[in-house]
Amino acid sequence: MNTHHPIAIIGAGLGGLTAARVLHVNGIEAVVFELEASAAARTQGGMLDIHEENGQKALHAAGLHDGFRKIIHEGGQEMRLVGPDGTVHVSEKDDGTGGRPEVDRGDLRDLLLDSLPDGAVRWGSKVTGTRALGDGRHEVTFADGSDITTDLLIGADGAWSRVRPLLSDARPAYSGISFVETDLRDAATRHPRSAALVGGGFFIALGDQCGFLAHRETDGSLHVYAALTVDEHWLDGIDFTDHAAAKNAVLRHFQDWHEDLRALVADADTMTPRRIHALPVGHSWERTPGVTLLGDAAHLMSPFAGEGANLAMLDGAELGQAIAAHPGDTEAALLTYEEALFPRSEASAAASAANLDAMFGERGLEEMAAFFTAGPAAG
C-alpha cells in the first residue's frame, strides 16, 4: 500500500531544499526524498559564490538571508589568475563590497535543512522509477520496494535525474573536460607555499588547454580542481586508489608548469575524479501535468559560469512562490515557473559553454585575463 503526498520533491540538494523551505514559509507542506542515508552521509564539496541576482534572491524568499550572512567566508571574494610559470596576471582583493560572497556548500545546506520541520526530508530514499498515473498524478518507486503517489512531482535530483525522462529524452553529454579534485589539508601549516600561492579566496591557473581552480576553505584546507582536456574515458585508465600513480598521470599534463602549481596535485591528501557533463543549451520540455524539474535536473551545465547552485536555489524559490501564488491551480503555477525558467537557464548555459571554450582554448589565459579585468571578479 503506497502513501500519498500532495507535493513530493526528489533530491535534497540546494534547489530541492530551497523549494521545500519557500513552500513551508508559505504554509504549504512538501516532502523531500533523498537517496543519501543522512545529512552527514558525505561531505558536500567546496566553496560557492552566492550571487545577489539569483542565489541571494532565493535566500530572501526563504527568509534565510540573515542566517546566510553569518556563514559568509570573509575574504573569500579575493581572486587570483596566474599562468603556468606562476606569474600573476590578475589579482583582486576582497574589500567586502562585492556581490558574490563565498560560503561553504555544507554550511549552506545545513542552513536550509535546519529551517525545515522535522520529517520533511526522508533520507535513504533512492528512486528506482517514476510513472504517470493520469490527471497529473505520479507514482514514485524506491529501492526498498516502497512507493508513493503525488499530485505534484518535482525533480530536483541532479544530473542523472530519474524524474527527467517523464518530460524529456535529453541526457547529459560529456563536455570535453575532466576534473581531478584534490584537498590539501591544514594548508597554512602543512602546505605553506601552496597556501600563499592560492591566497584567501578563488584561484585560477590556466595554460596548455588545462588548469587549476582552487579555493581556500573555511576549515583552512585548499580545495583544488585540476582541469584536463581529455577523452571521456581517460579517467577509466587510472587507479585512483593508488595516489602516487594517479598523481603522476595527472601531472603529465603539467610537465612544464611551475613546481608550486604542480604541488597542488603532488602534495594532495585526496584525489577524486569527475567528468564534467552538460545538458544541451536551451533544454526545455512541453508543459506536462503534475511534474517539473529544477536545478541540474533541468539545466545541467559546466561550472564555468559559476551559476549552477545559484540557479538551482532561484528555481526552487520561484517554483515555491508560483505554487503559493496559484492555490489550487498547479498547472498555472508550473506554467508561470517554466516560462521564466527556460530563457534564464538557456542564457546561463550558453555563458557556461562559452567560458569553457575560452578557458581551455589555445589562448585561455589571455582571454580570461581580459575577461576579469573588464568586469567584476567571479569566484
C-alpha positions as a Markdown table, in Angstrom:
| # | Residue | x | y | z |
|---|---|---|---|---|
| 1 | Met | 0.0 | 0.0 | 0.0 |
| 2 | Asn | 1.5 | 3.3 | -1.0 |
| 3 | Thr | 1.4 | 6.7 | 0.7 |
| 4 | His | 0.1 | 9.8 | -1.0 |
| 5 | His | 1.9 | 13.2 | -0.7 |
| 6 | Pro | 0.4 | 16.3 | -2.4 |
| 7 | Ile | 3.9 | 17.6 | -3.2 |
| 8 | Ala | 6.9 | 15.3 | -3.5 |
| 9 | Ile | 10.4 | 16.7 | -4.1 |
| 10 | Ile | 13.0 | 14.3 | -5.3 |
| 11 | Gly | 16.5 | 15.4 | -4.1 |
| 12 | Ala | 17.7 | 17.2 | -1.0 |
| 13 | Gly | 20.3 | 19.4 | -2.8 |
| 14 | Leu | 20.3 | 23.2 | -2.5 |
| 15 | Gly | 17.5 | 23.6 | -5.1 |
| 16 | Gly | 15.1 | 21.0 | -3.6 |
| 17 | Leu | 15.6 | 22.2 | -0.1 |
| 18 | Thr | 15.0 | 25.8 | -1.2 |
| 19 | Ala | 11.8 | 24.8 | -2.8 |
| 20 | Ala | 10.7 | 23.0 | 0.3 |
| 21 | Arg | 11.6 | 25.9 | 2.5 |
| 22 | Val | 9.8 | 28.5 | 0.4 |
| 23 | Leu | 6.7 | 26.3 | 0.4 |
| 24 | His | 7.0 | 25.9 | 4.1 |
| 25 | Val | 7.1 | 29.7 | 4.8 |
| 26 | Asn | 4.0 | 30.0 | 2.6 |
| 27 | Gly | 2.2 | 27.4 | 4.7 |
| 28 | Ile | 2.4 | 24.6 | 2.1 |
| 29 | Glu | 3.7 | 21.1 | 3.1 |
| 30 | Ala | 6.1 | 19.2 | 0.9 |
| 31 | Val | 8.1 | 16.1 | 1.5 |
| 32 | Val | 11.7 | 15.7 | 0.2 |
| 33 | Phe | 13.1 | 12.3 | -0.7 |
| 34 | Glu | 16.8 | 11.9 | -0.7 |
| 35 | Leu | 18.9 | 8.9 | -1.6 |
| 36 | Glu | 21.7 | 9.7 | 0.9 |
| 37 | Ala | 21.3 | 7.9 | 4.3 |
| 38 | Ser | 21.6 | 11.1 | 6.4 |
| 39 | Ala | 22.6 | 14.7 | 6.3 |
| 40 | Ala | 26.1 | 13.7 | 7.3 |
| 41 | Ala | 26.5 | 10.8 | 4.8 |
| 42 | Arg | 29.1 | 12.6 | 2.8 |
| 43 | Thr | 30.9 | 16.0 | 2.6 |
| 44 | Gln | 29.2 | 18.5 | 0.4 |
| 45 | Gly | 32.0 | 19.8 | -1.7 |
| 46 | Gly | 33.8 | 23.1 | -1.8 |
| 47 | Met | 33.0 | 26.8 | -1.7 |
| 48 | Leu | 30.2 | 28.5 | -3.5 |
| 49 | Asp | 29.8 | 32.2 | -4.5 |
| 50 | Ile | 26.2 | 33.2 | -3.9 |
| 51 | His | 25.1 | 35.9 | -6.3 |
| 52 | Glu | 22.9 | 38.9 | -5.4 |
| 53 | Glu | 20.7 | 38.4 | -8.5 |
| 54 | Asn | 19.7 | 34.8 | -8.0 |
| 55 | Gly | 21.1 | 32.8 | -5.1 |
| 56 | Gln | 20.7 | 35.6 | -2.6 |
| 57 | Lys | 17.3 | 36.5 | -4.0 |
| 58 | Ala | 16.3 | 32.9 | -3.3 |
| 59 | Leu | 17.5 | 33.1 | 0.3 |
| 60 | His | 15.5 | 36.3 | 0.8 |
| 61 | Ala | 12.4 | 34.4 | -0.4 |
| 62 | Ala | 13.2 | 31.6 | 2.0 |
| 63 | Gly | 13.6 | 34.0 | 4.9 |
| 64 | Leu | 17.2 | 32.9 | 5.4 |
| 65 | His | 19.3 | 35.8 | 4.2 |
| 66 | Asp | 20.3 | 36.9 | 7.7 |
| 67 | Gly | 21.4 | 33.3 | 8.5 |
| 68 | Phe | 23.4 | 33.3 | 5.2 |
| 69 | Arg | 25.3 | 36.5 | 6.2 |
| 70 | Lys | 26.5 | 34.7 | 9.3 |
| 71 | Ile | 28.2 | 31.9 | 7.4 |
| 72 | Ile | 30.0 | 34.0 | 4.8 |
| 73 | His | 33.7 | 33.3 | 4.4 |
| 74 | Glu | 35.2 | 36.7 | 4.9 |
| 75 | Gly | 37.9 | 37.4 | 2.3 |
| 76 | Gly | 36.5 | 34.7 | 0.0 |
| 77 | Gln | 35.8 | 37.1 | -2.9 |
| 78 | Glu | 39.6 | 37.6 | -3.4 |
| 79 | Met | 40.5 | 36.3 | -6.8 |
| 80 | Arg | 43.9 | 35.5 | -8.4 |
| 81 | Leu | 44.7 | 34.4 | -12.0 |
| 82 | Val | 48.1 | 33.0 | -12.8 |
| 83 | Gly | 49.9 | 31.4 | -15.8 |
| 84 | Pro | 51.8 | 28.1 | -16.0 |
| 85 | Asp | 55.0 | 29.8 | -14.8 |
| 86 | Gly | 53.3 | 31.2 | -11.7 |
| 87 | Thr | 53.2 | 34.8 | -13.0 |
| 88 | Val | 50.2 | 36.6 | -11.6 |
| 89 | His | 48.1 | 38.1 | -14.3 |
| 90 | Val | 45.1 | 39.3 | -12.3 |
| 91 | Ser | 44.8 | 39.9 | -8.5 |
| 92 | Glu | 41.8 | 41.3 | -6.8 |
| 93 | Lys | 41.3 | 41.8 | -3.1 |
| 94 | Asp | 38.0 | 41.2 | -1.2 |
| 95 | Asp | 37.1 | 44.7 | 0.1 |
| 96 | Gly | 33.7 | 43.5 | 1.4 |
| 97 | Thr | 31.7 | 45.3 | -1.3 |
| 98 | Gly | 31.3 | 42.5 | -3.9 |
| 99 | Gly | 28.0 | 40.9 | -4.7 |
| 100 | Arg | 29.2 | 37.3 | -4.7 |
| 101 | Pro | 30.2 | 36.3 | -1.2 |
| 102 | Glu | 31.6 | 32.8 | -0.6 |
| 103 | Val | 30.1 | 30.2 | 1.7 |
| 104 | Asp | 30.9 | 26.6 | 2.3 |
| 105 | Arg | 28.4 | 24.4 | 0.5 |
| 106 | Gly | 27.9 | 22.2 | 3.5 |
| 107 | Asp | 27.1 | 25.2 | 5.8 |
| 108 | Leu | 24.6 | 26.5 | 3.3 |
| 109 | Arg | 22.9 | 23.1 | 3.0 |
| 110 | Asp | 22.7 | 22.9 | 6.8 |
| 111 | Leu | 21.1 | 26.3 | 7.0 |
| 112 | Leu | 18.4 | 25.1 | 4.7 |
| 113 | Leu | 18.0 | 21.7 | 6.4 |
| 114 | Asp | 17.7 | 23.3 | 9.8 |
| 115 | Ser | 14.9 | 25.6 | 8.6 |
| 116 | Leu | 12.6 | 22.7 | 7.7 |
| 117 | Pro | 10.2 | 20.9 | 10.0 |
| 118 | Asp | 11.2 | 17.5 | 11.4 |
| 119 | Gly | 10.4 | 14.7 | 8.9 |
| 120 | Ala | 10.4 | 17.0 | 5.9 |
| 121 | Val | 13.3 | 15.1 | 4.4 |
| 122 | Arg | 13.1 | 11.3 | 4.1 |
| 123 | Trp | 16.6 | 10.0 | 4.0 |
| 124 | Gly | 17.7 | 6.8 | 2.4 |
| 125 | Ser | 15.0 | 7.1 | -0.3 |
| 126 | Lys | 16.7 | 6.0 | -3.6 |
| 127 | Val | 14.3 | 6.4 | -6.5 |
| 128 | Thr | 14.2 | 3.5 | -8.9 |
| 129 | Gly | 11.3 | 4.5 | -11.1 |
| 130 | Thr | 8.6 | 7.1 | -11.9 |
| 131 | Arg | 5.4 | 6.8 | -13.9 |
| 132 | Ala | 2.4 | 8.9 | -14.8 |
| 133 | Leu | -1.0 | 7.8 | -13.4 |
| 134 | Gly | -3.1 | 10.3 | -15.3 |
| 135 | Asp | -4.7 | 13.6 | -14.3 |
| 136 | Gly | -1.3 | 15.0 | -13.3 |
| 137 | Arg | -0.7 | 12.3 | -10.6 |
| 138 | His | 2.5 | 10.3 | -10.5 |
| 139 | Glu | 3.9 | 7.2 | -8.8 |
| 140 | Val | 7.5 | 7.1 | -7.5 |
| 141 | Thr | 9.1 | 3.7 | -6.5 |
| 142 | Phe | 12.1 | 3.3 | -4.2 |
| 143 | Ala | 14.9 | 0.8 | -3.9 |
| 144 | Asp | 13.5 | -0.6 | -0.7 |
| 145 | Gly | 10.3 | -1.7 | -2.5 |
| 146 | Ser | 8.1 | 1.1 | -1.2 |
| 147 | Asp | 6.3 | 3.6 | -3.4 |
| 148 | Ile | 4.3 | 6.9 | -3.1 |
| 149 | Thr | 1.9 | 8.8 | -5.2 |
| 150 | Thr | 1.8 | 12.6 | -5.6 |
| 151 | Asp | -0.2 | 15.3 | -7.2 |
| 152 | Leu | 3.0 | 17.3 | -7.9 |
| 153 | Leu | 6.3 | 15.7 | -8.6 |
| 154 | Ile | 9.4 | 18.0 | -8.5 |
| 155 | Gly | 12.6 | 16.6 | -9.9 |
| 156 | Ala | 15.5 | 18.2 | -8.0 |
| 157 | Asp | 17.6 | 15.1 | -8.4 |
| 158 | Gly | 20.6 | 16.3 | -10.3 |
| 159 | Ala | 22.4 | 15.4 | -13.5 |
| 160 | Trp | 21.1 | 11.9 | -13.8 |
| 161 | Ser | 17.6 | 12.7 | -12.8 |
| 162 | Arg | 15.1 | 9.8 | -12.5 |
| 163 | Val | 12.3 | 12.4 | -13.0 |
| 164 | Arg | 13.6 | 14.0 | -16.2 |
| 165 | Pro | 12.5 | 11.1 | -18.5 |
| 166 | Leu | 8.9 | 11.9 | -17.7 |
| 167 | Leu | 9.4 | 15.2 | -19.6 |
| 168 | Ser | 12.4 | 14.9 | -21.9 |
| 169 | Asp | 14.6 | 12.4 | -23.7 |
| 170 | Ala | 17.7 | 14.6 | -23.2 |
| 171 | Arg | 20.7 | 13.2 | -21.4 |
| 172 | Pro | 23.9 | 14.9 | -20.3 |
| 173 | Ala | 26.8 | 14.8 | -22.7 |
| 174 | Tyr | 30.5 | 14.9 | -21.8 |
| 175 | Ser | 31.8 | 18.4 | -22.1 |
| 176 | Gly | 35.4 | 17.5 | -23.0 |
| 177 | Ile | 36.8 | 18.5 | -19.6 |
| 178 | Ser | 37.5 | 16.2 | -16.7 |
| 179 | Phe | 38.4 | 17.2 | -13.1 |
| 180 | Val | 40.7 | 15.6 | -10.6 |
| 181 | Glu | 39.6 | 17.0 | -7.3 |
| 182 | Thr | 42.2 | 17.3 | -4.5 |
| 183 | Asp | 42.4 | 18.6 | -1.0 |
| 184 | Leu | 45.5 | 19.9 | 0.8 |
| 185 | Arg | 44.5 | 19.9 | 4.5 |
| 186 | Asp | 45.8 | 22.3 | 7.1 |
| 187 | Ala | 47.4 | 24.3 | 4.3 |
| 188 | Ala | 48.9 | 27.1 | 6.3 |
| 189 | Thr | 50.9 | 24.6 | 8.4 |
| 190 | Arg | 51.5 | 21.6 | 6.2 |
| 191 | His | 51.5 | 23.4 | 2.7 |
| 192 | Pro | 52.5 | 27.0 | 3.3 |
| 193 | Arg | 53.8 | 27.6 | -0.2 |
| 194 | Ser | 50.5 | 26.3 | -1.7 |
| 195 | Ala | 48.5 | 28.4 | 0.8 |
| 196 | Ala | 50.5 | 31.5 | -0.2 |
| 197 | Leu | 50.0 | 30.7 | -3.9 |
| 198 | Val | 46.3 | 30.3 | -3.7 |
| 199 | Gly | 45.6 | 33.2 | -1.4 |
| 200 | Gly | 42.5 | 33.8 | 0.6 |
| 201 | Gly | 39.8 | 33.2 | -2.0 |
| 202 | Phe | 39.4 | 31.9 | -5.5 |
| 203 | Phe | 42.4 | 30.9 | -7.6 |
| 204 | Ile | 42.8 | 30.0 | -11.3 |
| 205 | Ala | 45.8 | 28.9 | -13.3 |
| 206 | Leu | 45.4 | 28.4 | -17.0 |
| 207 | Gly | 47.6 | 27.2 | -19.9 |
| 208 | Asp | 48.1 | 24.4 | -22.4 |
| 209 | Gln | 44.3 | 23.7 | -22.5 |
| 210 | Cys | 44.3 | 22.7 | -18.9 |
| 211 | Gly | 44.5 | 24.4 | -15.5 |
| 212 | Phe | 43.8 | 24.5 | -11.8 |
| 213 | Leu | 40.8 | 26.0 | -10.0 |
| 214 | Ala | 41.1 | 26.3 | -6.2 |
| 215 | His | 39.5 | 27.8 | -3.1 |
| 216 | Arg | 40.7 | 28.5 | 0.4 |
| 217 | Glu | 38.2 | 26.6 | 2.5 |
| 218 | Thr | 36.8 | 27.8 | 5.8 |
| 219 | Asp | 38.5 | 24.8 | 7.6 |
| 220 | Gly | 41.9 | 26.0 | 6.4 |
| 221 | Ser | 42.3 | 23.5 | 3.6 |
| 222 | Leu | 42.8 | 24.1 | -0.1 |
| 223 | His | 40.2 | 22.5 | -2.4 |
| 224 | Val | 41.6 | 22.2 | -5.9 |
| 225 | Tyr | 40.3 | 21.0 | -9.2 |
| 226 | Ala | 42.9 | 20.0 | -11.8 |
| 227 | Ala | 41.0 | 20.6 | -15.1 |
| 228 | Leu | 42.1 | 18.5 | -18.1 |
| 229 | Thr | 41.1 | 18.5 | -21.7 |
| 230 | Val | 40.9 | 14.7 | -22.2 |
| 231 | Asp | 38.9 | 12.0 | -23.7 |
| 232 | Glu | 35.7 | 11.0 | -21.9 |
| 233 | His | 37.3 | 7.6 | -20.9 |
| 234 | Trp | 40.7 | 8.9 | -19.9 |
| 235 | Leu | 39.9 | 8.7 | -16.2 |
| 236 | Asp | 39.0 | 5.0 | -16.6 |
| 237 | Gly | 42.6 | 4.1 | -17.1 |
| 238 | Ile | 43.8 | 5.5 | -13.8 |
| 239 | Asp | 43.6 | 3.7 | -10.4 |
| 240 | Phe | 42.7 | 6.5 | -8.0 |
| 241 | Thr | 43.3 | 4.2 | -5.0 |
| 242 | Asp | 47.0 | 4.4 | -5.9 |
| 243 | His | 47.6 | 8.0 | -5.2 |
| 244 | Ala | 51.2 | 8.0 | -6.4 |
| 245 | Ala | 50.3 | 6.6 | -9.8 |
| 246 | Ala | 47.2 | 8.8 | -10.1 |
| 247 | Lys | 49.2 | 11.9 | -9.3 |
| 248 | Asn | 51.8 | 11.0 | -11.9 |
| 249 | Ala | 49.1 | 10.6 | -14.5 |
| 250 | Val | 47.6 | 14.0 | -13.8 |
| 251 | Leu | 51.0 | 15.8 | -13.6 |
| 252 | Arg | 52.0 | 14.6 | -17.0 |
| 253 | His | 49.6 | 17.3 | -18.2 |
| 254 | Phe | 51.5 | 19.9 | -16.3 |
| 255 | Gln | 55.1 | 18.9 | -17.0 |
| 256 | Asp | 56.5 | 22.3 | -17.7 |
| 257 | Trp | 54.4 | 24.1 | -15.1 |
| 258 | His | 55.9 | 25.8 | -12.0 |
| 259 | Glu | 56.6 | 23.4 | -9.2 |
| 260 | Asp | 54.4 | 25.4 | -6.8 |
| 261 | Leu | 51.5 | 24.8 | -9.2 |
| 262 | Arg | 52.3 | 21.1 | -9.6 |
| 263 | Ala | 52.3 | 20.8 | -5.8 |
| 264 | Leu | 48.6 | 21.3 | -5.8 |
| 265 | Val | 48.4 | 17.7 | -7.1 |
| 266 | Ala | 51.8 | 16.3 | -5.9 |
| 267 | Asp | 51.1 | 17.2 | -2.3 |
| 268 | Ala | 47.4 | 16.4 | -2.2 |
| 269 | Asp | 45.8 | 14.4 | 0.6 |
| 270 | Thr | 42.8 | 13.3 | -1.5 |
| 271 | Met | 42.1 | 12.6 | -5.2 |
| 272 | Thr | 38.6 | 12.3 | -6.7 |
| 273 | Pro | 37.9 | 12.0 | -10.5 |
| 274 | Arg | 35.0 | 13.9 | -12.0 |
| 275 | Arg | 33.8 | 14.1 | -15.6 |
| 276 | Ile | 32.0 | 17.4 | -16.5 |
| 277 | His | 28.8 | 16.8 | -18.3 |
| 278 | Ala | 26.1 | 19.2 | -19.6 |
| 279 | Leu | 22.6 | 19.1 | -21.0 |
| 280 | Pro | 22.0 | 20.8 | -24.3 |
| 281 | Val | 21.9 | 24.6 | -24.1 |
| 282 | Gly | 18.3 | 25.6 | -24.2 |
| 283 | His | 17.0 | 22.3 | -22.8 |
| 284 | Ser | 13.2 | 22.6 | -22.2 |
| 285 | Trp | 10.1 | 20.5 | -22.4 |
| 286 | Glu | 6.4 | 20.7 | -23.2 |
| 287 | Arg | 4.2 | 21.5 | -20.2 |
| 288 | Thr | 3.3 | 18.1 | -18.7 |
| 289 | Pro | 0.7 | 18.0 | -16.0 |
| 290 | Gly | 1.8 | 17.4 | -12.4 |
| 291 | Val | 5.6 | 17.3 | -12.9 |
| 292 | Thr | 8.5 | 19.7 | -13.4 |
| 293 | Leu | 12.3 | 20.0 | -12.8 |
| 294 | Leu | 14.7 | 22.4 | -11.2 |
| 295 | Gly | 18.5 | 22.8 | -10.9 |
| 296 | Asp | 20.8 | 20.3 | -12.6 |
| 297 | Ala | 17.9 | 18.1 | -13.5 |
| 298 | Ala | 16.5 | 20.9 | -15.6 |
| 299 | His | 19.7 | 22.6 | -16.9 |
| 300 | Leu | 22.9 | 20.8 | -16.1 |
| 301 | Met | 25.8 | 22.9 | -17.2 |
| 302 | Ser | 29.6 | 23.1 | -16.7 |
| 303 | Pro | 30.7 | 25.1 | -13.7 |
| 304 | Phe | 32.5 | 27.8 | -15.7 |
| 305 | Ala | 29.8 | 30.5 | -15.3 |
| 306 | Gly | 29.5 | 29.9 | -11.5 |
| 307 | Glu | 25.7 | 29.7 | -11.8 |
| 308 | Gly | 24.7 | 26.1 | -11.1 |
| 309 | Ala | 23.9 | 26.3 | -7.4 |
| 310 | Asn | 22.6 | 29.9 | -7.7 |
| 311 | Leu | 20.2 | 28.9 | -10.4 |
| 312 | Ala | 19.1 | 25.8 | -8.5 |
| 313 | Met | 18.2 | 27.9 | -5.5 |
| 314 | Leu | 16.4 | 30.5 | -7.6 |
| 315 | Asp | 14.5 | 27.8 | -9.4 |
| 316 | Gly | 13.4 | 26.3 | -6.1 |
| 317 | Ala | 12.3 | 29.7 | -4.7 |
| 318 | Glu | 10.4 | 30.8 | -7.8 |
| 319 | Leu | 8.7 | 27.4 | -8.1 |
| 320 | Gly | 7.6 | 27.6 | -4.4 |
| 321 | Gln | 6.4 | 31.2 | -4.9 |
| 322 | Ala | 4.5 | 30.2 | -8.0 |
| 323 | Ile | 2.7 | 27.4 | -6.2 |
| 324 | Ala | 1.8 | 29.7 | -3.4 |
| 325 | Ala | 0.5 | 32.4 | -5.8 |
| 326 | His | -1.8 | 29.9 | -7.6 |
| 327 | Pro | -3.6 | 28.0 | -4.8 |
| 328 | Gly | -5.5 | 25.0 | -6.2 |
| 329 | Asp | -4.1 | 25.5 | -9.7 |
| 330 | Thr | -0.9 | 23.6 | -10.1 |
| 331 | Glu | -0.8 | 23.9 | -13.8 |
| 332 | Ala | -1.0 | 27.7 | -13.8 |
| 333 | Ala | 1.9 | 27.6 | -11.2 |
| 334 | Leu | 4.1 | 25.4 | -13.3 |
| 335 | Leu | 3.4 | 27.4 | -16.5 |
| 336 | Thr | 4.4 | 30.6 | -14.7 |
| 337 | Tyr | 7.5 | 28.9 | -13.3 |
| 338 | Glu | 8.7 | 27.3 | -16.5 |
| 339 | Glu | 8.1 | 30.5 | -18.6 |
| 340 | Ala | 10.8 | 32.2 | -16.6 |
| 341 | Leu | 13.0 | 29.1 | -16.1 |
| 342 | Phe | 13.7 | 28.3 | -19.7 |
| 343 | Pro | 15.1 | 31.6 | -21.0 |
| 344 | Arg | 17.1 | 32.2 | -17.8 |
| 345 | Ser | 18.7 | 28.7 | -17.8 |
| 346 | Glu | 19.4 | 28.9 | -21.5 |
| 347 | Ala | 21.3 | 32.2 | -21.1 |
| 348 | Ser | 23.4 | 30.8 | -18.2 |
| 349 | Ala | 24.1 | 27.5 | -20.0 |
| 350 | Ala | 25.3 | 29.4 | -23.1 |
| 351 | Ala | 27.6 | 31.5 | -21.0 |
| 352 | Ser | 29.0 | 28.4 | -19.2 |
| 353 | Ala | 29.7 | 26.7 | -22.6 |
| 354 | Ala | 31.3 | 29.8 | -23.9 |
| 355 | Asn | 33.5 | 30.2 | -20.8 |
| 356 | Leu | 34.6 | 26.6 | -21.1 |
| 357 | Asp | 35.7 | 27.2 | -24.7 |
| 358 | Ala | 37.5 | 30.3 | -23.7 |
| 359 | Met | 39.3 | 29.0 | -20.6 |
| 360 | Phe | 40.6 | 25.8 | -22.3 |
| 361 | Gly | 41.2 | 27.2 | -25.7 |
| 362 | Glu | 44.7 | 27.9 | -27.0 |
| 363 | Arg | 44.5 | 31.5 | -25.6 |
| 364 | Gly | 42.7 | 30.7 | -22.4 |
| 365 | Leu | 44.9 | 32.6 | -20.1 |
| 366 | Glu | 44.8 | 35.8 | -22.2 |
| 367 | Glu | 41.1 | 35.6 | -22.7 |
| 368 | Met | 40.3 | 35.1 | -19.1 |
| 369 | Ala | 42.7 | 37.9 | -18.0 |
| 370 | Ala | 40.8 | 40.2 | -20.4 |
| 371 | Phe | 37.5 | 39.0 | -19.0 |
| 372 | Phe | 38.4 | 39.6 | -15.4 |
| 373 | Thr | 40.0 | 43.0 | -16.0 |
| 374 | Ala | 37.0 | 44.1 | -18.0 |
| 375 | Gly | 34.4 | 43.4 | -15.2 |
| 376 | Pro | 33.8 | 42.2 | -11.7 |
| 377 | Ala | 35.7 | 39.1 | -10.5 |
| 378 | Ala | 33.8 | 35.8 | -10.4 |
| 379 | Gly | 34.6 | 33.0 | -7.9 |
